[in-house]
Amino acid sequence: MQIYDIKDPSQIKKLSMKQLDELAQDIRLFLIQTISKTGGHLSSNLGIVETTIAMHYVFSSPKDKMIFDVGHQSYVHKILTGRSTQFGTLRKLNGLSGYQKRSESPHDCWEAGHSSTSLSAALGYAIARDVQNEDYEVIAVIGDGALAGGMSLEALNDIGAQKRKMIIIFNDNAMSISKNRGGVEKRITSIRSSHLYRSVKNDIKVTLPHNKMGDETLKVFSTIRDRIKSGLIDAPLFQEFNLDYLGPVDGHNIPALIKVFEAAKEHDGPIVVHVRTKKGKGYRYAEQDKIGQWHGVSPFNIKTGQPLMKLPVNEKTWSSIISDALIDLAKSNKDIVAITPAMAQGSKLLKFAKLYPQRFFDCGIAEEHAITMAGAMALGGLRPFVSVYSSFLQRAYDQMNHDLGRMDLPVVVGIDRAGLVGDDGETHQGVFDISFLRSIPNLILSQPKDAQEAYDLLYTAFSTRHPFCIRYPRGQAVVNDNMEFHLIPVGSWQRFDIGSDPKAIIISYGPDVDRIIHTIQENNLSMIVVNARFFKPIDQEMCKELFALNLPIYVYETDVRIGGLSSAILEFKNGIEENIHILGIGDHYVQHGPIRSLRKKEHIDLESLFEEIENHDQK
């Protein structure tokens, strides 16, 4: 069967085991070829090909509910549910999402983009099914990294208590994004050794004679097997949650997977099926990856594994700029420590970890824990830096509020991937952090416009004794040799007067400030541009000066308007919007697509800004 011929997953139920194996190899090749052109999540999808095929062979989607934790490993599911012809549009504007998406297909019953939600969602479906006396299976696929997340453990506790029929496929590849860490990982490691249990009974059955003595001997060895089961399988993790267990089973052996899934389907109550897979299977660069480099990729050369786009020699990613500045500061301040919730590779903290292994802490997929731990570290005399993606920081709002803000603790939080991130869509757009952080007392919130200001803000952050957040976008910036540190007065903005007779004032932040200045100069315009590098506190003295000029003011923000920079300015102006014009993202979620296209769609591109100014001048 050709991949493009698959319109519905029921078609694969007619295939032989050999044909299913051939289909798996075809899908793996298809994924490598497609993702090399579009970018996307490669390793996780290569690792779950056979498991997904076996799921659709045994279960019947969309009647049966298949929930993939995070959802970035659902590409094979998309192929088997008739979406292969759309893969050329993967993560493009109005194209195929990189995650499960309910509007795409009835086979996508749940949406996620962050880890550890699948088990709660699965239990919710199981409750709805039972309350309404319906009949369908609920299957949640969760990886070993996501299983350690706090929300997963809360759900396991409730699932074990309610004992409703559902299947948890535990996808164990010894990796999440970066290598897993922690106590749950140690327990999972002991579960992996349970091949002893699986082999005992089968080996004895083959060698023992089929008579009374053989039956008695088998009973004795079965008792031994059950003790092994108790000690190695149930006790370390799942028995504590009152869950039954099957496995581990080879996640790349389709016949074995089908047998185990069929057994799980007949089971009454919740059951865990432990599947062992190899992340990145079938592509050697991804198979050899130990740090998560091939988790999410940009377009690449299949033969060499090298990205098709390379940064200019004078540019670095914002993550690298912040990491380099942190390393420079840590050389002279031994109290500085770095913390990441499972994003060491993405946040470019691996170099810090190598230089200062005793001062680096990867706490796994646990944003809430990371923030509270950092707060106590600060009380203990350390100076913590926590690097976390904007969309993941949402999960730690309570900790930012109660633990850092309320106790006014000197923790520096690097908010990576702030603003529009593009391809990953609604769940990853980092456009909400300004709004939800501005309401927290004692907290300082900032964003640099360039690499030098990033160095200066980080230096300033460690020079204060308050919670200090520095947000920075996905992408890169120009770096200079031998950058030095300078203290920036907290809450101060920068004013740039361009031309002799300014007609308008533009207030913005981040890399857009220099882009705006360049556009004004290139077109021989006369305006005042303000670098609003602090969202909290804002520069009230400069605001008074700007209001007094009685010029039209344009607040150009590339995040949500509600609660953002414009809100801060209007609050100071007592809500009077006269003479103030706001460009920003409205009250909705932003879909996936290239950042340039999304900016144009949301009317927050520079063309829209200057059109707004021109239209106002003509009135």
BAFI-14227 format. One line per 5 residues: their letters; for each residue x, y, z of C-alpha. Coordinates in steps of 0.5 Angstrom, whole numbers, plus 500, padded with zeros to 3 digits. Example, Ala and Ser with C-alpha at 12.3 -4.5 7.8 and 13.67 -1.06 7.14 Angstrom:
// BAFI-14227
as	525/491/516  527/498/514 .
// end
This chain:
// BAFI-14227
mqiyd	500/500/500  503/507/498  503/512/503  499/517/499  493/512/498 .
ikdps	492/512/506  485/516/507  483/512/513  486/508/518  482/502/517 .
qikkl	485/501/511  491/498/514  487/493/518  487/489/512  495/489/511 .
smkql	499/483/513  505/483/518  510/484/512  506/489/509  506/493/516 .
delaq	513/493/516  514/495/509  509/501/511  513/503/517  520/503/513 .
dirlf	516/507/508  513/512/513  520/513/516  523/515/509  517/519/508 .
liqti	518/523/515  526/524/514  525/527/506  519/531/508  521/534/515 .
sktgg	528/536/511  524/541/507  519/543/512  523/543/519  519/540/525 .
hlssn	519/534/530  524/529/527  526/524/533  520/523/536  516/521/530 .
lgive	521/517/528  521/513/534  514/512/534  512/509/527  511/502/529 .
ttiam	507/503/535  503/508/532  501/503/526  500/498/531  495/502/535 .
hyvfs	491/504/529  491/496/527  488/494/534  484/500/535  479/504/531 .
spkdk	479/512/531  476/516/531  471/512/535  477/510/540  480/516/543 .
mifdv	488/517/541  491/522/545  499/524/544  502/527/550  505/534/547 .
ghqsy	503/532/540  509/533/537  510/526/536  503/525/532  506/526/525 .
vhkil	505/518/524  498/519/526  497/524/521  499/520/516  495/514/518 .
tgrst	489/518/518  489/521/511  493/527/511  500/525/508  498/529/502 .
qfgtl	498/536/506  505/534/509  508/539/504  505/545/508  507/542/515 .
rklng	507/548/520  506/553/514  501/559/515  494/555/514  498/549/513 .
lsgyq	498/542/517  500/543/524  506/540/528  501/538/533  494/534/534 .
krses	489/539/532  481/538/532  480/543/527  484/538/522  481/532/523 .
phdcw	476/528/527  482/523/529  485/529/533  480/529/539  485/533/544 .
eaghs	490/539/543  496/540/546  503/543/546  506/542/553  507/536/556 .
stsls	504/532/561  496/533/559  495/527/556  493/523/562  488/528/565 .
aalgy	485/528/558  484/521/558  481/520/564  476/526/563  474/522/556 .
aiard	473/516/560  469/519/565  465/522/560  464/515/556  462/512/563 .
vqned	457/517/565  454/517/558  454/509/558  458/510/551  463/504/549 .
yevia	470/506/546  477/506/548  481/511/551  489/511/549  494/516/552 .
vigdg	501/516/549  506/519/554  513/519/554  518/518/560  520/525/560 .
alagg	513/527/561  511/522/565  515/525/571  511/532/570  507/534/576 .
mslea	501/534/572  502/527/570  503/524/577  497/528/579  493/524/574 .
lndig	496/517/575  494/518/582  486/520/580  486/514/575  489/509/580 .
aqkrk	483/511/585  478/511/580  480/505/576  476/507/570  478/503/563 .
miiif	483/506/559  490/504/556  496/508/558  502/507/553  508/509/556 .
ndnam	513/510/551  520/509/554  526/512/550  530/514/555  530/521/553 .
siskn	525/527/553  528/533/549  534/533/553  536/527/557  531/525/563 .
rggve	533/526/570  531/525/577  527/520/582  522/518/577  527/516/572 .
krits	531/512/577  524/508/578  523/507/570  530/504/569  529/499/574 .
irssh	522/497/570  527/497/564  530/491/567  524/487/567  525/483/561 .
lyrsv	527/478/567  520/477/568  518/476/561  523/471/559  522/466/566 .
kndik	515/463/564  516/463/557  523/459/557  520/454/563  514/453/558 .
vtlph	519/451/553  524/446/557  519/443/562  516/436/560  508/436/559 .
nkmgd	506/432/565  504/433/573  512/434/575  512/439/569  506/443/571 .
etlkv	508/443/579  515/446/577  512/451/573  507/453/578  513/454/583 .
fstir	517/458/577  511/462/576  511/464/583  518/466/583  516/470/576 .
driks	510/473/580  515/476/586  520/478/580  514/482/577  512/485/584 .
glida	520/487/585  522/490/579  515/492/575  510/494/579  513/496/586 .
plfqe	518/501/583  512/506/580  506/504/577  503/499/583  504/505/588 .
fnldy	498/508/583  494/502/583  495/501/576  496/494/572  502/493/567 .
lgpvd	504/490/561  511/490/558  516/492/557  515/490/549  519/492/543 .
ghnip	516/498/540  519/497/533  516/490/533  509/490/530  507/483/531 .
alikv	509/484/539  505/491/539  499/488/536  499/482/541  500/487/547 .
feaak	495/492/545  490/487/544  491/484/551  490/491/554  484/492/550 .
ehdgp	481/486/554  483/489/560  478/491/565  480/498/568  486/502/567 .
ivvhv	493/499/565  500/501/563  503/498/557  510/499/557  513/500/550 .
rtkkg	521/501/549  523/505/543  529/508/540  528/516/539  530/518/532 .
kgyry	530/511/529  532/510/522  536/516/521  543/516/524  544/523/526 .
aeqdk	538/523/530  539/516/533  546/518/536  543/525/539  544/525/546 .
igqwh	542/532/548  536/533/544  539/537/538  534/533/533  528/534/537 .
gvspf	526/540/533  529/541/527  530/547/521  530/544/514  537/540/513 .
niktg	541/536/508  539/529/509  546/526/507  550/531/512  545/532/517 .
qplmk	547/540/517  542/545/517  540/549/510  541/556/513  547/558/517 .
lpvne	548/564/521  552/570/519  559/570/523  557/576/526  550/573/529 .
ktwss	548/569/535  542/566/537  539/570/543  539/564/547  547/564/546 .
iisda	548/571/547  544/571/554  548/564/556  555/567/554  553/573/558 .
lidla	551/569/564  558/565/563  562/571/563  558/574/570  559/567/573 .
ksnkd	567/567/572  567/573/578  561/571/582  561/564/584  554/565/587 .
ivait	551/565/580  547/558/578  543/556/572  537/552/572  533/549/566 .
pamaq	526/545/566  529/540/561  531/545/556  539/545/556  540/545/549 .
gskll	534/550/547  536/555/552  544/554/550  546/552/557  550/546/555 .
kfakl	556/550/555  555/553/562  553/546/565  560/544/562  564/549/565 .
ypqrf	560/549/572  557/542/573  556/544/580  552/550/579  548/547/573 .
fdcgi	541/544/575  536/541/570  530/539/574  526/536/568  520/538/565 .
aeeha	518/541/572  517/549/571  513/550/577  519/546/581  524/550/578 .
itmag	522/557/580  520/555/587  527/551/588  530/558/585  527/562/590 .
amalg	529/558/596  536/558/593  536/565/593  534/565/600  540/560/601 .
glrpf	545/566/599  545/564/591  544/568/585  539/563/581  538/564/573 .
vsvys	532/560/571  532/559/563  525/558/561  521/559/554  515/564/555 .
sflqr	510/559/553  512/554/559  513/560/564  505/560/564  505/554/568 .
aydqm	509/557/573  505/563/574  503/561/581  510/560/583  512/567/580 .
nhdlg	507/570/584  507/567/591  514/565/591  518/570/588  514/576/588 .
rmdlp	510/575/594  517/574/598  521/579/593  526/574/592  532/576/587 .
vvvgi	532/571/582  533/572/575  528/569/570  530/569/562  524/568/558 .
dragl	526/565/552  522/565/545  518/571/547  514/574/542  511/570/536 .
vgddg	515/564/535  512/562/528  512/555/526  509/551/533  503/555/533 .
ethqg	498/557/538  501/553/544  508/556/543  507/563/541  510/567/547 .
vfdis	506/573/547  502/573/554  508/573/559  508/581/559  501/581/561 .
flrsi	501/576/566  507/578/569  506/586/570  501/584/575  506/581/580 .
pnlil	508/586/585  516/587/586  517/584/579  521/587/574  520/586/567 .
sqpkd	525/588/561  527/586/554  533/588/550  533/591/543  540/588/542 .
aqeay	546/584/544  549/589/548  543/591/552  542/584/553  549/584/557 .
dllyt	547/590/560  540/588/563  543/581/565  548/585/569  543/590/572 .
afstr	539/584/574  544/581/578  545/588/581  538/588/584  535/584/590 .
hpfci	528/583/586  525/578/582  528/580/575  525/578/568  529/579/561 .
ryprg	525/576/555  528/575/549  525/572/542  527/566/538  532/568/532 .
qavvn	539/572/532  542/578/533  549/582/531  554/581/537  561/585/537 .
dnmef	567/583/540  569/584/547  562/586/550  563/589/556  557/590/562 .
hlipv	554/597/564  549/598/569  542/600/567  537/605/571  531/600/573 .
gswqr	525/603/569  529/607/564  527/608/557  531/611/551  529/616/547 .
fdigs	532/617/540  530/624/536  531/623/528  530/629/524  529/636/526 .
dpkai	522/637/526  519/630/529  511/629/527  510/623/531  512/618/537 .
iisyg	513/611/536  514/607/543  516/600/542  521/595/545  526/589/543 .
pdvdr	529/588/536  524/592/533  527/599/536  533/599/531  528/596/525 .
iihti	524/602/526  530/607/527  533/604/520  526/605/516  525/612/519 .
qennl	532/614/517  532/610/510  526/614/508  528/621/511  523/622/516 .
smivv	523/626/522  520/622/528  522/620/536  523/613/537  523/610/544 .
narff	526/604/547  521/602/552  526/596/555  522/596/561  515/594/561 .
kpidq	515/594/569  516/599/572  515/604/566  519/610/565  514/615/568 .
emcke	518/621/567  519/620/560  512/619/559  511/626/562  516/629/557 .
lfaln	513/625/551  505/627/553  507/634/553  510/634/546  503/633/544 .
lpiyv	505/629/538  501/623/536  504/617/540  504/610/536  505/604/541 .
yetdv	508/598/537  508/592/541  508/585/538  505/581/543  498/581/546 .
riggl	495/588/547  491/587/553  495/588/559  501/589/555  506/596/554 .
ssail	500/600/551  496/598/557  502/600/562  502/607/558  495/608/559 .
efkng	494/606/566  499/612/567  495/616/563  489/615/567  486/611/561 .
ieeni	486/617/556  487/614/549  487/621/546  493/622/541  495/614/543 .
hilgi	494/609/537  496/602/539  498/596/534  498/589/537  495/583/537 .
gdhyv	488/582/539  484/578/544  485/571/540  490/566/539  495/566/533 .
qhgpi	496/560/529  502/557/526  506/560/520  512/564/518  513/570/523 .
rslrk	513/575/517  507/572/515  504/572/522  506/579/523  502/581/517 .
kehid	496/577/518  496/581/525  497/588/522  504/588/527  509/589/521 .
leslf	513/595/520  509/596/513  502/597/518  505/601/523  508/606/518 .
eeien	501/606/514  498/607/520  502/614/521  501/616/514  493/615/514 .
hdqk	493/619/521  497/625/518  492/625/512  486/626/516 .
// end
